[in-house]
Amino acid sequence: MAKLKNNERIEILKKRMLEAPRYASIEQARIITRVYKENEELSTPKKRALSLAAALRELEIGVEPEELIVGNRTKGVRYGVVFPESGCSWIDREFETLPTRDQDKFLVRDEDIKEFRETIYPYWKGRSMEDVIRHNYGEKIDEIAKVVKINQKDHAQGHICPDTEMWLRLGVNGLINKIHQKQKYCKPEQEEFYECTLIVLDGVKDFMKRYHDHIYAMLDDVDDQYRESLQNVADICLALTQRAPETFHEALQSLWFLFVVLHMESNASSFSPGRMDQYLYPYYRSDIASGYMTRQEALELMECLWLKFNQIVYLRNKNSAKYFAGFPIGFNVAIGGLDQNGNDTYNDLSLLCLDAQYDLGLPQPNLSVRLNKNSSHELMQEAIKVVAKGSGMPQFFNDEAIVHAMHEDLRIDYKDALNYAIVGCVELTTHGNNLGWSDAAMFNFNKVLELTLNNGVCLLTNKKIGLDLGNLETYETFEDLEAAFKKQIDYFIEEMMKAEVVVEKAHQDCLPTAFLSCVIDDCIDNGLDVTRGGAKYNLSGIQMIQVANLADSLAALKKLVYDENRISKHELLSALQADFKGHEITQTMLSNKVEKYGNDVAWVDELGAKWAMYFRNRMKDYTNYRGGKYHTGMYTVSAHVPMGENVGASPDGRNAMTPLADGGLSAVYGRDMSGPTAVLKSVSRISNSCTTNGGLLNMKFLPEFFSTQSGLDKFEDFLRAFVDLKVCHIQFNVVRKEDLLDAKVHPENHRSLTIRVAGYTAYFVELAGKLQDEIIERTTYDHI
């Protein structure tokens, strides 16, 4: 791996970022509230556009003398932004507790709380999108919450890969000119859309120029060592207000401005740069070929951008922080993969991205490598060396599994499927033309099974929350049980879809996004906001939680209760209702006397695969509010911990309220006893049509495995088996259990330790204790 010969600049910036305090900020909320009050007579799209433009012109900005890439949505780094248009009531409830809550803490200032309560919240109470959804459907969403977690209720939509290539090719002025041309011939109903886009783009130009002016105002106080490079950054910022980027440095700066503004407009997670090694390569190649830039200078620029990816986090409410723990902001960068002719492609910029991750080892960006049957030995070996470093990156995606499923199952154009990107954790998308709504909801299979076994009654609260279809004792055959399970699933699907309509309509009414619409094809051509269906593709993704526990539970029921009669129905139901207290022998049998998912046991794996496919097929019966398709994913972020807290004791021998399996495709930790290849074979039995919204397979290896070239070669063979088996995704933690235990006890000694949580990397010491414990207990492999 290449390293910076002189990394003083990077080390200074990294150290300063990691030591900076993390606050909740009301600065943008103050501006938004003022603009709305001043323009009450205007439409919501106009007020949204004007408030973003005002923020671009007024927010306090800052620049570090050593920076080569500048810009942020707050002056402080890793600040959580209070965003009143989407959610304000939860801030009112939780503001004082932000510094002390279990997960994702933020410092607060007393004067900010006072201003929020006296000025901001009184205006937004009852008006924010959160309040609209709660008023229209809140009680019903609460009723189904133990089975279905409806997302996107208090923040704007993220999980999008904008058309970065177009942004770089046209520049801000090019986009403005394109919109002016469209205005000449637009329909009356399109006029406001174009007016809003021009308002925000003019604000973006002013935002860029402000950084030029700010830098020139500080140059006299900058050390000689950094003055020239910082002045060059200022000149780049000014140039970008006048033309499209021409150099690699200009392209990186322009790209970062794009993502800062997207976050300022929407305050959402997972706006992803996508295939940077493809669309940035012409700038890189030109500068290298002309001698304008060396590879070392390019690496330093890339690492400065990597640092910026770590300076934005997202402020969630305390419940969502459990489901999305560790600030997974989701700047997903994909390298390698098939080109538009179906050939494998990678380049020196692909390797440069790996070099930057190897050097820095930070949680962002979420680096992904696309593999296929013709992936190069060089790219794989360099990627494996980064895996061995232990930052939890890169993760790997399988073109052989994904392209076909996107094209055939979702009817995505083959050219667009070849050019797929990843957003957030593992969510799949097309590049620049898709509002994928990846995290529409999470559906807990295991809670549905619990209700099916217990007359629709929750084992934790003894309240009836599902259909009363009988209980385990009334189902004569396993087929009877499955028939009831099917009806219970159908009931909660129907309730989930009613909620989705309410949420998507609220986004249209409350959070139109003019700037995002500028960088998603075909919104400008259609004169239609992206929230109203302006994009080429309009998908919604639902996550299935959690197939491993479900397969293990159904296997235990089928084998031990129905096929072999080793446990009576009455005994098992009593054991579940008692959380196995007084039924320890039954629990032991459930845990040890039946085969488990993840061990290449076909009949067990197929029990999970069957119901995943059933759920996927049911989604085809529905169309989302933008007129697009529903599809499915199998990943959890960190939801396997809180969703496990919602589930009573289960027939796989799991105790009540303990975590479900991690990942989404992963086996329950400790149950995959037949080695990593057996896990791959089990996962391969799940159809890739079930994971067009993303699938997630976690594995953990000891660092010693990678200490020899033989180990690296064996790992490459393992990845090639992953490709051949057409498993969609895999990722790795390379860490010793002892190091994690020590980090939990002595966090001050492990501040920079990063760990793969689910589809993302986070600082281990910033995770809540229950999630830390679950990660520690995951199966660790020392061989393949």
N, C-alpha and C positions, 0 to 999 in steps of 0.2 A: 504494500500500500504506500502511495506517495504521502509525504508529510510536508507541511510548510517548513521551509528552511529557517524562516524567521517568523515565529507566530506570536510575537509580543503584542501586536495589535489585537489579535484574537483572544489571547489569554486575558488581557485587560478588560475587554468588553464582556467576555464570558463571566469573569469573576464579579464584575460590577453588576451584571444582570442577576446572578444567583444570590447576591447579597442584598438586593433591593427589596424593601418591604412591599407587601402586596395589599393594596387598599381597594375598597369599593369607592367608585367615583360617581358623583351626581352631576358632573359638569355638563355632559351632553343632555341629560334630563332637564337641566335648567334652561338650556337653549331651546330644546324642543317645546317645552311648556310655554315659553314666552312667544314663540312663533305661532303656536296654535291659538293662544289667547288673542294675538294681534290680527289673526286672519280667520275668525270664527265663521265668516260668511262664505269662505271658500270650500271647495270639495276636499275630501280626505286625500286623494292623490296629489292635489296642489299643496296642501299643508305638509304632507310627507316630503315632497320635493323641496319646498322652501326651507323646512327645518333641517334637512340634510345639507343643503347649500349653506345655510347659516352656520352649522357646525363646522363645515369645511373651512369657513372663513374666520371662525372665532375661537375654536378650541385651542387651548394653550399647547404649544408644540415645544419640543426639545431635541437637541442633537448632541451626541457625544463627539468630542474632537477626533476620536479614532475611527469613527464610522465611515464606511464606504457605501453603505446602503442606509437611507434615512427614512423616517416616517413611522408614525404610530397613531392610534386613535385616542391615546391619552399621553400626557407628558411622562408619567410614571410607567414603568414596565410591569406587565402582568397584572394590571389593574382590572377589576371587574366593573363593567359599566351598567349602571342602572338605566333601563330603557323603558320609559313609562308607556309608550304606545302599545307595547306588547304585554307587559305585566307590571303592575304596580302594587296590587293588594298584597301579594306575597312578600314584597319588600317591607311593607308596613308591618306585617306580622313578624318578620324575621330580622330586621335591620340590626337590632342590638345583639343578636346571637351569632352573627356572622363570624366574629373572632373566636367563638368557643364551640361551634358545632363540630360534629365528629369528622366530617369530610369537607375538603376544599374550603378552608378558612380564608377570610379576608379581614383585614383591619378596617376600622371605621373611625370617622372623626365626629365628635359630638356636634360640631356646628353643621355638618352635613345632615345628620339625622334631624336636627332642629329645622333646617331649611326644607328638607324633604317633607316633614310633617306639616309645616306651616304654609308652604307655597306650592309644592309640586303635587303631593298626594291629594289635597283637596280638589284640585282641578281634574285629576285623572280617576278619582274614585267613581267606579261604575262605567267608565268610558274605555278603559284599556281592553285589548282583545281578550285577556284573561277573564275580565268581568263579563264580557259579552258571552263568551262560551259558557261560563258558569251560570249565567242567567238563563241561557237557552237550553242547556242540557246538562248542567253540572251535577244534579242529583243522580241522574242515570249513569253518568260516567263514574261517580263514586260507587254506585251499586255494583258495577262490574269490575271494579279496580283490582280485586284480588285475582281475577282471571286475565283481564285485559288492561294493560297500561296504555292509555291514549296519550301520545306525545304531541309536541308542537302547540301546546295550549297557552304558553306564556312567552313565546319568543317567535321571531320570524323564521322563515324556512331557510335552512342552509343545505348542507350535503349536495353541493353543486360544483361542477367543474365548468367554469365560464369559458367562452371562446377566447382563450389566451392568445392564440395565433392571430386572430382578427384584431384584438386589442393592440398587439405589437405592430402589426402591419399598417393599421390605419392611424394609430395614435388618437389622442383626444380630439384634435381638430378634424381628423378624417371622419370620426364618428359624427361630429357636429355637422360636417358637410353632407354626409349621407342622410342624416335626419332632415336637413333643410331640403334636400331633393325630394324626399318622401312627402314633406309637408305641402309641396306645390300641388300634389294631385290627391291629397288624402280626403277621406269622407268626413263629414261633420263629427261623427262619433269617435274619430281617431285624433282629432285636433288636440284634445287635452293631453292624451298620452305623449304626443310629440313635444308639446309645450313643457311637460314635466321632465322629459329626458334632457331637453336643452337647459333647463334650470339647473339640474344636477351636474351636467357636464361643464357648464360655466363655473360652478363651484369647485369642481375637480381641478380645473386649470388654476384657479386662485390658490387652492391648497398646495399645489406643486410650487407655485411661485413663492408662496410664503416660506417654504423651506429654503429657497434660494436667498431670499431677503434675510432670513434668520441667520443663515450661515455667514453671510457677508458682514452682518452686524457683530459677529463673535470672533471673526478671524484674527483681529489684533491681539486677542488673548489666547490664541492657540499656539502651542509649542511649534517651533520650526519643523520638527520631525513630521508633523501631521498637517501643517498649514496648506501645503500645495495640494495634497490629495483631497482635503476637505473642500478647498476652493473648486476643484474639479467636480466634486459632487454637486456643489451649488450650481455650477454652469450646466450640468446635466439636468438638474431640476428645471431650470429655465428653458433649456432646449426642448424638453418634453412638453412644455406648454405651447410650443410653436410647430413641432413636427413629430413624426414617428421616430422611435429609437433606431439608431444606426449601428451602434457598437454593442458588444457583449455587456459592458458595464451599464450602458443606457437601457438595454433590454431588461436586465435584472432590476434596475431601479424602477422602470416603468411597471414591471410585473408586480413589484412589492406595493407600489401605489395602488394598483388595481385591487389587491386584497385588503389593504387598509380601508379603502373606501367601501368595499363590500361589507366589511365588518361594521363600519360606522353606520351604514344604512340599515342593516338587518340585525346586528347584535346576535348572530347565530353561529353555530359551529360548522366546521367542515366545508369551508370553501377551499377547493383543492386545486393546486397548479397542474395536476395531471402529468402528461408525458413531456416533462421539461427537456429531456435529452433529445427529443425529436424537434420540437419547435424552436428551441434555443440554439440548436447546433449550427445553423447557418451563420449566426452572429459570432459564435465561438470560432468556427472554422475560418471565417474571414479575418478575424483579428489575429489568430495564430499565424495564418498563411502570410499576412502582410507584415508581420513582425511588430504590430501595434501592441500586442499583449503576449506574455509568456504563459506557459501552463501554470507556473507557480503563481503568477498574478491572477490567473483565472480561478485557481483554487482558493486564494485568499478572498476574492470577491464572492465565491460561492459560500464560503464559510461565514462571511458577513451576512449573507442572505439567510443561511441556516440559523444564525443567532436571532435574526428578526422574527423568524417563524416561531421562536420560543417566547416572544415578548407580548403575545396576545393570548389571553385566556378568556373564559366565558363564565359569567356569574350565573349559577343556577340556584333554584330553591333547594332546600335541604333534602327534600325527597328525591328530586332529580339528581342531586349530587351523589346519592347512593347508587343510582342506576348508571351514571356516567362519571365515575370517580377518577380523580387525578388529573383534571383539566384536559380532557382529550379534545383539543380544539380541531384536530383533524386536517392539517395541511398535508394531504397525501400526494407524494411525488412518485410517479411510476416510471421505471426505466426498463429498457429492453422490450422484447415482444415483437409481434408480427407487424410488418408494414402494410401498406395498402395493396401490395401485390401478394400478400400472404407469406412473405419471406421473413426469416428471423432478422432482427436488426438490433445492433447496439453500436455505440461509438465512444470516442474518448470522453465525451461529456457524461455518458453513462458511468464510466469509471470514475470520473471526477466527483460525481454525486456520492459514490461509495467511499471515495477518499475523504470527503467532508464528514460523512457520518462516522467513519473510523476515527478521525481526529477528535471530533467533538463529543460523540456519544450522548447527545441530548435527545429528549423525547420527541421533538419536532425538527424537521417534518417527519411524517409517518412514511418512511421510505419503503417502497414496494418494488419487487423485481418480477417482471412478466417472463415466464418460462414457456417453452414449447419443445417439441421433439427435436428441433434443430438448434436449440440454444447452445451458445459457444462455451467451450471448456474455460476460456479465459474469464468471461463474465461470471460464470458460476463459481469458479475458484476465488475470484476477488470478492464476490458476495458472501461466500462462506467464511472468508477471513473476517469480514465485518460481523457476521453472526457470532463467530467465536469470541469476538471482543466483549460480547455480553450486554449490549445495549437493547437487546430485543428486536433489533432490525438488521437487515431488511426482512420483510415478510415476502412470501412468494405466491404468485397467482399463475394459474395454469391456462394458457391460451387454448389448449386442446379441449378443455372442459367448458370454457366460458364463451368463446366466440360462437360456437354452434348453438348453445342454449339461448344466447341473446337473440340470435338470428331466427332460429326455428320457433322458440317458445314465445318470444315477445314480438316477433315480426319486425325487428329492427333491421334496417338496411345492412347488408353484409359489410359494406365499406365502413359504416359507423361501428358495427360490432368489432371489426378488426382493430379499430382505433379506440377501444374501450379504455376508460380510465377508472381509477378508484377514488372514492371520496370518503372522508372520515376514517373509519376503521377499516372495513373490508367491503363497503358498499360499492356495487358496480354501477357504472354509468357510461353513457356516451359522452364524447368530448365536445362541450360547448353548445349543445343543442337540446338539453334535457332538464326539465324540472322533475327530479326523480322521487321527491318526498320519501326518502329512504327510511326514515324512522317514524312512519305513520303510527305504528302501534306495536306492542309486544303481547303475544298470545301464549298464556301459560298452560301447556298441555297437561301438566301434572296436577294443577289445581282442578282442571276439568275432570280428570280421572278420579280425584278425591271426591268430588261432588257426585260423580256417577256411582261410586261405591257406597255412598252414605246419604241417600235420599235427597240429594241437592243441598245438604247441610254442611257448613264449614266445620271442620274438625277443631279449629282454633277458637271460634267464637260461639259455636253451636247455633248459629243463625242460618236460616235457609236463604241461600243466594243463587241457587241454580234450580233446574227442573227436578221434581221428585219423580224419578223413573224407576224407583225401587232401590235396593241396595245389594251388596255382594251376596247376601243370603237368598235373595229372591231370583237371582239370575241362574237358571238351571244349567246352562252351558256357557262355555267361553264365548261362543257366538252370540248368545243373548247379551252378555256383558258388552261385547263390542258394538252391538246394535244400539244399546243405551248410550254408550260412549259417543257414538256418532251423532245421536240426537242432541246430546249435551253440547258437543262442539258446534253443531249447526245453530243452536240457540244463541250461544255467545258470539258467533260470527255475525249473526243478524244484528245483535245489539251493538257490536263494534262498528259495523258499517253505518248504522244510524249516527253514531257519534262522529265518524269520519266526515260525513256530510256537513255537520255543524261546524267542525273545526276548519275545514277547507273554505267554507263560505265566510267564516270570520276572518280568515287571512285575506280573502278578496276584499272584504268590506273595510278592514282595519289597517292592513299592511301592504298596500300596493308598493312595488319596488321598481321605481323608474330606472335607477342606475343598473341594477342587476339585469333588467330587461334590455339594456343597451348591449350587453355582452352575452346574451343567450340567443342563438339563431332560433327562430325566425320572428322574434318579437318586433323588431323594427320594421321588417317587411310587412308584417300583419297589422302593425299599429295597435298592438294589444299587449297589455302587461302580462308578465310571466305568470302571475298568480291567477290570471283569467284564462290560461290555456294558450298563451302566445308562443310557447316553445314548440319545436318540432315534435318532441316526445314528452308525454305527460303521464308519468308513472306514479304509483304509490306502493310502497313496500311495507309488508307486515312481517315481523320476526316471530318464528316459532320457537318457544322455550319449553322444554329442553329435551331433545330426542333421546339422549342417552338414558336419563332417568326413566323416561316413558318406556323405552324398549326393555330395560331391566325390570320394571314393575310388571309389564304385561307378560314377560317371560316367566316371572315368578308365579303370577296368577295362573298362567296356562299350565306350567309344568307341575308345580307343587300342589295347587288347589284342584284344578280340573282334570289333568291327565293322570297324575299319580296319586291323588287324594292323600298326600302326606300331611297337609295342613287343612283343617276343616274351614269352611266358609265362616262359620261362627267364630272360630278361634282367630282367624286373620282379621276379621272386622273388629273384634274386641281388642286385639292387639293394636290396631291402628288407632282406635278411639282412645286407648290408654297411653299412646306414644310409647308402646312396648314395655311400659313399666309392669312388671309381673309376667311379662311374656318374652323374656330374654332368649329362651330356647327357640321360639318362633322367629325372632329377629335374626338369630344366628343362622338358622336354616335359610331364611330369605337371602341373607348376605353370602352364604357359602355353598349352598346345595343346588344352585342353578347357574347356568352359564350367563355371562355378562357381555353387553355390547362393547366392542373395541378389541375383541379377541379372535376375530375372523370366524365367528360362529354364525353361519348363514341364517338359521331360523330366528335367532335373537335379533340380529341386525335388521332382518326384513320386517320384523314387527314394528320397529321404529320407522323404517323406510315407507312402509304401507301407509301409516297415518300422516307422515309428512306429505306424501303424494296426495292423499285425500284432501288435506287442508289446501294444498296448492291448487288442486282442481276446483275446489269450492271458490277460490278467489276469482276464477275465470267467469263466475256468474255475475260479477259486479263491475261497474264502471265508476271511476272516481268523479269528483265534482268538476274537474277540468276536461272530462270526456276521455280520459286515458285508462290504461289497464292497471289492475292490481296484480302484484306478484309477491313473491315471498323470499325471505332470507332466513338463515340459521346462524345467528350470532347474538351475543348477549351484552356487549360492552361489559359493564360490571354488574348487570342486572341479575345475574345468577345468585348473587348474595341476597339482595332485598326481595327478589321474587321467591327465593327459597324461604324467606321469613314469612311469606304468605301461605305456605303449603304445610299441612299437617304431616304426620308420619305417612310414609308411602310403602307400597308393597315390595320395593327393592331393598327394604331394610333400613332406609334412611330415617333418621329421627326428625321430628317436627321442627320447623323453623331453621334447619341447617341449610347450607348452600346447596344449590343444584349444581350439576356439572358445569365446568367453565367452558368458555368458547362458544360453542353452538353445535359443532360436529364432534367435539371431544368426548372421550369416555369419561365416566365418573372417576375422579382421581382415586388411585389405588386399586381400581378394578381392571385396568388394562395390563394383564399379567403376561401376555404372550409376545411382547416386544413391539417396537414402533411399526414394523412392516404389517403386522396383524392389524394394527389400528387403521392403517391406510386401506387395507382390504375391507374392513368393516365400513369405513366411511364411503368407499367406492360403491357400496350397494344403495346409497341414497341418490336418487336421480338429480342430475345437475339442473333440471327444470325447477327444483325446489329452492335453488340458491342463486337465481338470477339477480336477486337483490343483495347477494353476498353470503358466503358461508365462512365459518371460522374454525380452524383446527389448531389447537395449542399443543405443543410438546416441550418438554424440558430435558436438556442434556447437561452432563457434567462438563466443566471446562477441559478436563484432561483428555476427553475424546478428540479434541482438535489440536493436540500438542504435536502431532506428527503428520507428515505428508500422507501417510497411509490413512490416517483418520479423516483428513480432508477429502481424499479420493473416495473413501467409503461413503462419506456424507453426500458427495456429488452423485454417487450411484443411487443413494436413497432418494435424492431429489428427482433423479430421472425415473425412478419407479413411481414417484408421486405423479409425474407427468403422464407416464404410460397408463396408470390406473385412472386417469382423468378425474382426480380429486381437485376441487376448485381452488383450495387455499391451504397453506400451511405456514406456521410461524413458530419461533423457538425462543425459549429462555435458556441461556447458558449461564448457570449459576450454581453455587453450592448451597445446600440447605443451611449449613452452619453460618454462612455469611448473612443469609436472610434473618436467621434467628438473632444474630448479633446486632444487625441493623435495627431490629425491632426494640431491642433493649438499649442500644446506644445510638440513637438516630443521629446525634451530633457528629459521629464518625463516618457516616455514610450518606451525607447530603446529596452526593452526585450519583448514588446508585440508582440506575434505572431498571425497570422490570416490565415485561410484557404482561399487561393485565388481561386484555382480551384482544381486540383488533388494534390496540394502541399501546404505546409505551408511556409510563409515568414514573415519577420519582417514588421509590418504594416507601420512603419515610413520610410521604405526604398522603398515604393511603390509610383509611380507617383500619382499626385492629382486626375486625372480622375478615376483611378482604385480604389483609396481610396473611392471616392464618390460612385462608383458603389457598393462596398462592404457594405458601410454604409446603402444604400437604400434597401438591400436585405430583404425579408420578415423575421420577427422574430416571433417564436412561443413560447407561454408560457404554452401550454397544448397539449395533444394528445387526 
